[in-house]
Amino acid sequence: MKASNAAAVPALECRGLERRFGGLVALKDANLRIERGEIFGLVGPNGSGKTTMTNAITGFFPPQVGSIWLNGRDITGMAPHKVAALGVARTFQNLALFNGMSVLDNILLGRHIHMKPGVAKTALYWWLGRKDEMVSRLKVEEIIDFLQLQSVRDELVDSIPIGLKKRVELARALVAEPSFLVLDEPMAGMNQEEKEYMARFILDARAERNVTVLLIEHHMDVITGICDRMMVLSYGETIGTGIPADVMKDERVIKAYLGGAHAKH
């Protein structure tokens, strides 16, 4: 019975979220439920509230109204580093990589939540600290293989193409060993071949690493191709949610996103 109840608890649930910036309503009574193991798409025109919702979930800008639950735990208003410690990892719409550092070192930074520095550990580096570092480096090498980044592992991250940079950012998120992964436009700026590679890696991450994924994207072919369900925002309000094939037929979605002036693709 307990196992059944645990399985029924969603990976993420947002209840009645509202966020205002001055007189601008960025989110209004937004509700979201993502089941464990889903790839869930979040779409909408520019300014629809996607980034605001993402920032609310990850703790950067908490909602002023409503609550956010991760695996049955209320995380509303929790600081970003505490949300990350509960198994949430994120990539950003604008690349947040460190130029001047190698691909390997950028990915290694994703292990910081598993490193536990302290005076005692520093003093006993060869026994405690070094063990943590070895575990982290093994995990990084595993993810480098998983995302096929071996050929650029020692390259400066600013010298590689954007498609590979996006893959490095995904690698940095995955080395944190998350249970919930937030991907903010991971295919922006990619050509068709790069998009297909990234889609495959997202599917493999779900299948092989038991990761639940919230995918924010403008490429509707990606959303309909790999997402189990989706939600569409417009001016901070939900105008469609469900299976992608059904949502894309909704007149409100067609008007606000596909057929409106805001449509990008």
ABEGO torsion letter per residue (X at the ends): XAAAAAAABBABBBBGBBBBBEABBABBGBBBBBBBGBBBBBBEBBGAGAAAAAAAAAGABBBABEBBBBGGBBABGBBAAAAAAAGBBBBBABBABBBGBBAAAAAAAAAAAABBBEAAAAAAAAAAAAAAAAAAAAAAAAAAAAAGAAAAAABBAAABBAAAAAAAAAAAAAAAGBABBBBBGAABGBBAAAAAAAAAAAAAAAAAAGBBBBBBBABAAAAAAABABBBBBBGGBBABBEBAAAAAABAAAAAAAAABAABAX
